Amino acid sequence: MTLIITLAAPWAIHQSSDYRLTFGNGPRDDAASKHLSFICDGLMAQVCFTGVAQVRLGSPMTIDWISEIITQAQGMNFSDIDEIASRIATRGSQSVSGLPVSSRMLTVVIAVMERGKEPRLVMASNCERFDSPRTSSKTNLEVTSIKVTEPRLFTFGWDIAVPDNDRNDLIKLLRSDSENGVIQEAIADVNKRVAENPASQGYISKECMVSSLRPNLRSHSMNFGLTPGNPHILLGGTDFSQIVKTLLPPGKLIAIRQTAGVSATANELRPDPPPEGEPRTFNFVTPTSSRTGIVSKFGGKLDKLIIEGMTGSVKLRKNEWVSATINIVTWEAGEPARISNDSSPWPPWLTLPNRPSIDGVQPASWDYSFDVALGPETNTLHIRKMSTALISTLEKPLAVLEPTEWFEMVAPKDGLTLIANVGEKSITGTIEALFHIRDSPDVKR
């Protein structure tokens, strides 16, 4: 069955797959990439699978026919992930239909980041579901999906050897929004320990590939180990691994060496040109928002969170990042929280609307998202980064922008963490935002 580890939150999806290949008659020493990424305008997705990598010698490899399905999808709506998953389910059902029940397991997981939409996980499987226990392998693969609205950890495949303490450590890293590299190394370490655990029975390789997707449609991948294989990267419906294959001598494989890479959509790949033009003034107004009782469900006294609004202005030239303080945050801890379950010290992921206006125009949404870590002496509040763009179109006009320009706003600039001592005075901090103007030729008036 091998192993997939997926950490998913609204601000990032991190996903690993090991390199062990499982054939119709069980695991073999062969190893190759079971990772596939594809990019098109406004969408980025990462595909991993666990289960049958090849039904029998000479039959198509699972990763190859998945790549073929996605490549052929350029003839339809390429961003229709549900249709792609449906085709994967149909082809997968055909592939494993002749195998015995004990060895026909196949699970394909697609992590999706799409501009302007909530992140999603889509799965085609004959034995796994997102929110129910694993079942015995069925004849047909079925498609299920979930929207990622809070931090979640999923493990698919031969996951019985993944201990609870490792699961808890990974979800804490996800909640704290650690850097991609930190989380990727942690996932790779867990994968290695699980592979070395006798309970894995040789179904998991110590090496793995880990990828991270972000809402800004950037991805970062890291290979841990030295494994022969052919990584698949699809850009606009073209599988570049297949092009590379034609350049290799017969029977030769690419060696996947320790490396890292960053991918982005076409617009994001272009580096910002130097600042240009005269500075333009943008006036901003942010409201005041507040929330109480964030941790009251755990038995603590009502704490208070106040995000105080401000009025100000910022001057910037095109392609220039400029920062300014847009909110003052006050966080007051309540009584020590009485947590009954020490293994789940975090409340759910929470939001607080605080919609600003730029030159009188408001973004479609601007909800600060935050976590609260509870302790007997201190409570910690962490506000995550978020971003939005106001475009010079008829729907969201900004008079100082050209028709094809974007005005971007990102806050907090470096994240914001406040630690309040329980029973003492509140702690105060500021939210600093980054502002930017850039060209977006895809936007038409």
C-alpha positions as CSV (number, residue, x, y, z in Angstrom):
1,M,0.0,0.0,0.0
2,T,2.9,2.4,0.7
3,L,2.2,5.8,2.4
4,I,0.8,9.3,1.7
5,I,0.9,11.9,4.5
6,T,-1.2,15.0,3.8
7,L,-1.3,18.1,6.0
8,A,-4.0,20.5,4.9
9,A,-5.0,24.0,6.0
10,P,-6.5,27.0,4.3
11,W,-3.0,28.6,4.2
12,A,-1.0,25.6,2.9
13,I,-1.2,21.9,1.8
14,H,1.9,19.8,2.4
15,Q,1.9,16.3,1.0
16,S,4.4,13.4,0.8
17,S,4.6,10.1,-1.0
18,D,7.2,7.5,-0.5
19,Y,9.0,5.7,-3.3
20,R,8.2,2.1,-2.8
21,L,6.3,0.5,-5.7
22,T,3.5,-2.0,-5.0
23,F,2.7,-4.4,-7.8
24,G,-0.2,-6.8,-8.2
25,N,1.6,-9.5,-6.3
26,G,3.0,-7.2,-3.5
27,P,5.9,-4.8,-2.8
28,R,9.1,-4.9,-4.7
29,D,12.5,-3.3,-4.3
30,D,11.7,-1.1,-7.3
31,A,11.3,2.6,-6.4
32,A,10.0,5.6,-8.3
33,S,8.2,8.9,-8.0
34,K,4.5,8.7,-7.2
35,H,4.2,12.5,-7.3
36,L,2.7,14.5,-10.1
37,S,2.0,18.2,-10.2
38,F,0.1,20.2,-12.8
39,I,-0.3,23.9,-13.3
40,C,-2.7,25.9,-15.5
41,D,-3.9,29.5,-15.3
42,G,-5.4,30.2,-11.9
43,L,-5.0,26.6,-10.6
44,M,-2.2,24.4,-9.2
45,A,-2.6,20.8,-8.1
46,Q,-0.5,18.0,-6.6
47,V,-1.3,14.4,-7.2
48,C,-0.1,11.4,-5.1
49,F,-1.2,7.8,-5.1
50,T,-0.8,4.8,-2.9
51,G,-1.6,1.2,-3.8
52,V,-1.1,-0.7,-7.1
53,A,1.7,1.0,-9.1
54,Q,1.5,-1.6,-11.8
55,V,-0.9,-4.4,-12.2
56,R,1.6,-6.7,-13.9
57,L,4.9,-6.4,-15.7
58,G,4.3,-4.9,-19.1
59,S,1.1,-3.1,-18.2
60,P,1.0,0.7,-17.9
61,M,2.4,2.2,-14.8
62,T,-0.3,3.9,-12.6
63,I,1.6,7.3,-12.6
64,D,1.8,7.2,-16.4
65,W,-1.9,6.6,-17.0
66,I,-2.8,9.3,-14.5
67,S,-0.5,11.7,-16.3
68,E,-2.1,10.7,-19.6
69,I,-5.6,11.5,-18.3
70,I,-4.5,14.9,-17.0
71,T,-2.7,15.7,-20.3
72,Q,-5.7,14.8,-22.3
73,A,-7.8,17.1,-20.1
74,Q,-6.5,20.1,-22.0
75,G,-9.2,19.3,-24.5
76,M,-11.9,20.0,-21.9
77,N,-12.1,22.5,-19.0
78,F,-8.6,21.8,-17.7
79,S,-9.5,23.1,-14.2
80,D,-12.4,20.7,-13.8
81,I,-10.7,18.7,-11.0
82,D,-13.9,16.7,-10.4
83,E,-14.0,15.5,-14.0
84,I,-10.3,14.6,-13.9
85,A,-10.9,12.6,-10.7
86,S,-13.9,10.9,-12.2
87,R,-11.7,9.8,-15.2
88,I,-9.0,8.6,-12.8
89,A,-11.6,6.6,-10.9
90,T,-12.9,4.9,-14.0
91,R,-9.4,4.0,-15.3
92,G,-8.3,2.9,-11.9
93,S,-11.3,0.6,-11.6
94,Q,-10.5,-1.0,-14.9
95,S,-6.8,-1.4,-13.9
96,V,-7.4,-3.3,-10.6
97,S,-10.5,-5.2,-11.6
98,G,-8.6,-8.5,-12.2
99,L,-6.6,-8.4,-8.9
100,P,-7.6,-10.3,-5.8
101,V,-9.2,-8.3,-3.0
102,S,-6.1,-8.4,-0.9
103,S,-4.0,-6.5,-3.4
104,R,-6.2,-4.3,-5.5
105,M,-6.1,-1.2,-3.2
106,L,-5.6,2.1,-5.0
107,T,-6.0,5.6,-3.6
108,V,-5.3,8.8,-5.6
109,V,-5.2,12.1,-3.7
110,I,-5.3,15.5,-5.4
111,A,-4.5,18.6,-3.5
112,V,-5.9,21.7,-5.2
113,M,-5.2,25.4,-4.8
114,E,-7.4,27.6,-7.1
115,R,-7.3,31.4,-7.2
116,G,-10.3,32.9,-5.4
117,K,-11.5,29.6,-4.0
118,E,-11.1,27.5,-0.9
119,P,-8.4,24.8,-1.1
120,R,-9.7,21.3,-1.7
121,L,-8.7,17.7,-1.4
122,V,-10.2,15.3,-4.0
123,M,-9.7,11.6,-3.8
124,A,-10.4,8.6,-6.0
125,S,-10.2,5.4,-4.0
126,N,-11.7,1.9,-3.6
127,C,-10.8,1.7,0.1
128,E,-10.3,5.1,1.6
129,R,-12.5,8.1,2.6
130,F,-11.6,11.4,4.2
131,D,-13.9,11.1,7.2
132,S,-14.5,7.4,7.7
133,P,-12.4,4.3,8.4
134,R,-10.7,2.4,5.7
135,T,-12.7,-0.4,4.2
136,S,-11.8,-3.6,2.3
137,S,-11.0,-2.9,-1.3
138,K,-14.1,-2.6,-3.5
139,T,-14.2,-3.3,-7.3
140,N,-14.7,0.4,-8.2
141,L,-13.0,3.5,-7.2
142,E,-15.3,6.3,-5.9
143,V,-14.6,10.1,-5.9
144,T,-14.9,12.1,-2.7
145,S,-13.8,15.6,-1.8
146,I,-13.6,18.1,1.0
147,K,-13.0,21.8,1.3
148,V,-10.1,22.7,3.6
149,T,-11.5,25.0,6.2
150,E,-9.4,24.0,9.2
151,P,-6.0,22.3,9.9
152,R,-6.3,18.5,9.2
153,L,-3.9,15.6,9.0
154,F,-4.6,12.6,6.7
155,T,-2.6,9.5,6.2
156,F,-3.4,7.0,3.5
157,G,-2.0,3.6,2.7
158,W,0.1,1.6,5.1
159,D,-0.4,4.1,7.9
160,I,-0.8,1.7,10.9
161,A,2.9,2.4,11.8
162,V,2.4,6.2,12.1
163,P,2.4,6.8,15.9
164,D,0.1,9.3,17.6
165,N,2.9,11.5,18.9
166,D,4.2,12.0,15.3
167,R,0.7,12.9,14.2
168,N,0.3,15.5,17.0
169,D,3.7,17.0,16.2
170,L,2.9,17.4,12.5
171,I,-0.5,19.1,13.2
172,K,1.1,21.5,15.6
173,L,3.7,22.5,12.9
174,L,0.8,23.0,10.5
175,R,-1.2,25.2,12.9
176,S,1.9,27.4,13.6
177,D,2.3,27.8,9.8
178,S,6.0,26.8,9.9
179,E,8.1,27.4,6.8
180,N,7.7,24.9,4.0
181,G,11.2,23.5,4.5
182,V,10.6,22.9,8.2
183,I,7.3,21.0,7.7
184,Q,8.8,19.1,4.7
185,E,11.7,17.9,6.8
186,A,9.4,16.9,9.6
187,I,7.2,14.9,7.3
188,A,10.2,13.2,5.7
189,D,11.5,12.3,9.2
190,V,8.2,10.7,10.1
191,N,8.1,8.8,6.8
192,K,11.6,7.5,7.5
193,R,10.8,6.4,11.0
194,V,7.6,4.7,9.9
195,A,9.5,2.8,7.1
196,E,12.0,1.6,9.7
197,N,9.2,0.4,12.0
198,P,8.8,-3.4,11.6
199,A,5.0,-2.8,11.4
200,S,5.5,-1.3,7.9
201,Q,6.5,-4.8,6.7
202,G,8.6,-3.4,3.9
203,Y,5.7,-1.6,2.2
204,I,7.2,1.9,2.8
205,S,10.6,3.3,1.5
206,K,12.7,5.5,3.8
207,E,13.0,8.0,1.0
208,C,10.1,10.3,-0.1
209,M,9.0,13.4,-2.0
210,V,7.3,16.2,-0.2
211,S,5.5,19.1,-1.8
212,S,3.9,22.3,-0.5
213,L,1.1,24.3,-2.1
214,R,0.2,27.9,-1.1
215,P,-2.9,30.0,-2.0
216,N,-0.7,32.4,-4.0
217,L,-0.3,29.5,-6.4
218,R,3.3,28.8,-5.6
219,S,4.6,25.3,-4.8
220,H,7.8,24.0,-3.3
221,S,9.0,20.4,-3.6
222,M,11.8,18.6,-1.8
223,N,13.2,15.1,-2.5
224,F,14.6,13.2,0.4
225,G,16.9,10.5,-0.8
226,L,18.5,9.2,-4.0
227,T,15.9,7.2,-5.9
228,P,15.7,6.3,-9.6
229,G,12.5,7.4,-11.2
230,N,10.8,9.9,-13.5
231,P,9.1,12.9,-11.8
232,H,6.0,14.1,-13.6
233,I,5.5,17.9,-14.0
234,L,2.6,19.0,-16.2
235,L,2.5,22.6,-17.4
236,G,-0.6,23.6,-19.4
237,G,-1.3,20.0,-20.3
238,T,2.3,19.1,-21.4
239,D,4.1,16.3,-19.4
240,F,7.7,17.4,-19.4
241,S,8.8,14.1,-18.0
242,Q,7.7,12.4,-21.2
243,I,9.8,14.8,-23.2
244,V,12.8,14.0,-21.0
245,K,12.1,10.3,-21.5
246,T,12.6,10.5,-25.2
247,L,16.1,12.0,-24.6
248,L,17.3,9.1,-22.5
249,P,18.8,5.8,-23.7
250,P,16.4,2.8,-23.7
251,G,15.9,1.4,-20.2
252,K,17.5,4.4,-18.4
253,L,15.7,6.3,-15.6
254,I,16.3,9.8,-14.2
255,A,17.9,9.7,-10.8
256,I,15.9,11.9,-8.4
257,R,18.6,13.5,-6.3
258,Q,18.4,15.6,-3.2
259,T,17.0,18.9,-4.5
260,A,14.3,21.5,-4.1
261,G,12.2,23.5,-6.6
262,V,9.6,26.2,-6.7
263,S,6.7,26.3,-9.2
264,A,4.2,29.0,-9.9
265,T,1.6,30.0,-12.5
266,A,2.7,31.9,-15.6
267,N,2.0,35.3,-14.1
268,E,3.8,34.5,-10.8
269,L,6.9,33.1,-12.5
270,R,7.7,36.5,-13.9
271,P,9.9,38.4,-11.4
272,D,8.9,41.9,-10.5
273,P,10.6,44.5,-12.7
274,P,12.2,47.5,-10.9
275,P,9.9,50.2,-9.5
276,E,8.7,52.7,-12.1
277,G,6.6,55.8,-12.4
278,E,5.6,58.5,-10.0
279,P,4.3,57.5,-6.5
280,R,0.5,57.2,-6.2
281,T,-1.4,57.7,-3.0
282,F,-3.8,55.2,-1.7
283,N,-6.0,56.0,1.3
284,F,-7.1,53.1,3.6
285,V,-9.6,52.8,6.4
286,T,-9.8,49.7,8.6
287,P,-12.7,49.0,11.0
288,T,-12.6,47.8,14.6
289,S,-13.5,44.2,15.3
290,S,-13.6,42.3,18.6
291,R,-14.3,38.8,19.9
292,T,-14.6,37.3,23.3
293,G,-14.9,33.8,24.8
294,I,-12.4,32.3,22.3
295,V,-11.3,29.6,24.8
296,S,-14.4,29.6,27.1
297,K,-15.4,26.2,25.8
298,F,-12.3,24.8,27.6
299,G,-13.5,26.3,30.9
300,G,-11.4,29.5,31.0
301,K,-12.7,33.0,31.7
302,L,-13.7,34.9,28.6
303,D,-10.7,36.3,26.9
304,K,-10.8,39.4,24.7
305,L,-9.4,40.1,21.3
306,I,-9.8,43.6,19.8
307,I,-8.5,44.5,16.3
308,E,-8.7,48.3,16.3
309,G,-9.2,50.1,13.0
310,M,-7.1,52.9,11.6
311,T,-7.1,55.5,8.9
312,G,-4.0,56.3,6.9
313,S,-2.5,56.5,3.5
314,V,0.4,54.8,1.6
315,K,2.4,56.0,-1.4
316,L,3.9,53.5,-3.8
317,R,5.1,53.1,-7.4
318,K,4.4,50.2,-9.7
319,N,6.4,47.1,-8.7
320,E,7.3,48.5,-5.4
321,W,6.4,46.9,-2.0
322,V,5.5,49.4,0.7
323,S,4.5,48.7,4.3
324,A,2.2,50.5,6.7
325,T,0.4,49.8,10.0
326,I,-3.3,49.1,9.4
327,N,-4.5,47.7,12.8
328,I,-3.7,47.7,16.5
329,V,-4.3,44.4,18.2
330,T,-5.1,43.9,21.9
331,W,-5.1,40.4,23.4
332,E,-6.2,39.7,27.0
333,A,-5.9,36.2,28.4
334,G,-8.6,34.8,30.8
335,E,-8.2,32.3,33.6
336,P,-6.0,29.3,33.1
337,A,-7.7,27.0,30.6
338,R,-8.8,23.6,32.0
339,I,-8.1,21.2,29.1
340,S,-9.5,17.7,29.6
341,N,-7.7,16.3,26.6
342,D,-4.0,17.1,26.6
343,S,-3.5,15.6,23.2
344,S,-5.7,18.3,21.6
345,P,-4.6,21.6,23.1
346,W,-5.8,23.7,20.2
347,P,-9.3,25.1,19.6
348,P,-10.5,25.1,16.0
349,W,-9.2,27.5,13.5
350,L,-11.1,30.8,13.9
351,T,-11.7,33.9,11.8
352,L,-12.6,37.5,12.6
353,P,-13.9,39.8,9.8
354,N,-12.1,43.1,9.5
355,R,-12.8,44.4,6.0
356,P,-10.7,47.4,5.1
357,S,-11.4,49.9,2.3
358,I,-8.9,51.3,-0.2
359,D,-9.9,54.6,-1.7
360,G,-13.5,53.6,-0.7
361,V,-13.4,50.2,-2.3
362,Q,-13.6,47.0,-0.2
363,P,-12.2,43.6,-1.1
364,A,-14.7,40.7,-1.4
365,S,-13.4,39.3,1.9
366,W,-10.8,40.0,4.5
367,D,-11.1,37.8,7.5
368,Y,-8.2,37.5,9.9
369,S,-7.6,33.9,10.7
370,F,-5.9,33.0,14.0
371,D,-5.1,30.1,16.4
372,V,-5.0,30.2,20.2
373,A,-2.5,28.0,22.1
374,L,-3.6,27.5,25.7
375,G,-1.4,27.1,28.7
376,P,-1.7,27.2,32.5
377,E,0.2,30.6,32.7
378,T,0.1,32.0,29.2
379,N,-2.2,32.1,26.2
380,T,-0.7,32.6,22.7
381,L,-2.5,34.2,19.8
382,H,-1.2,33.7,16.3
383,I,-2.7,35.7,13.4
384,R,-1.9,34.3,10.0
385,K,-1.0,36.0,6.8
386,M,-3.7,36.7,4.2
387,S,-3.8,38.6,1.0
388,T,-6.2,40.1,-1.4
389,A,-6.2,42.2,-4.6
390,L,-8.3,45.1,-5.8
391,I,-8.4,45.2,-9.6
392,S,-9.1,48.1,-11.9
393,T,-12.2,46.7,-13.5
394,L,-15.8,47.9,-13.7
395,E,-16.7,45.6,-10.7
396,K,-14.0,47.0,-8.4
397,P,-12.8,50.3,-9.8
398,L,-9.8,52.0,-8.4
399,A,-9.5,55.3,-10.1
400,V,-5.7,55.6,-9.8
401,L,-5.1,52.2,-11.5
402,E,-4.7,51.4,-15.1
403,P,-7.3,48.9,-16.5
404,T,-4.8,46.0,-16.3
405,E,-3.3,46.7,-12.9
406,W,-3.7,44.9,-9.6
407,F,-3.4,46.6,-6.2
408,E,-2.3,43.9,-3.7
409,M,-2.5,43.9,0.1
410,V,-0.8,41.3,2.3
411,A,-1.1,41.3,6.2
412,P,0.3,40.7,8.7
413,K,3.6,41.4,7.0
414,D,5.5,38.8,8.9
415,G,2.7,37.1,10.8
416,L,1.8,38.2,14.3
417,T,2.1,36.3,17.5
418,L,1.1,37.7,20.9
419,I,1.7,35.9,24.2
420,A,-0.5,37.1,27.1
421,N,0.1,36.3,30.8
422,V,-3.0,34.9,32.3
423,G,-4.6,37.2,34.9
424,E,-2.3,40.1,34.1
425,K,-2.7,43.1,31.8
426,S,-3.4,42.7,28.1
427,I,-0.7,42.7,25.5
428,T,-0.8,44.9,22.4
429,G,0.8,44.6,18.9
430,T,0.3,46.1,15.5
431,I,-0.6,44.5,12.1
432,E,1.7,45.8,9.4
433,A,0.5,45.3,5.8
434,L,2.4,45.2,2.5
435,F,1.0,47.1,-0.5
436,H,2.0,46.5,-4.1
437,I,0.9,47.5,-7.6
438,R,1.6,45.1,-10.5
439,D,0.5,44.5,-14.1
440,S,-1.9,41.8,-14.8
441,P,-2.4,41.5,-18.6
442,D,-5.2,38.8,-18.1
443,V,-7.5,41.4,-16.6
444,K,-9.6,43.3,-19.1
445,R,-11.9,46.2,-18.6
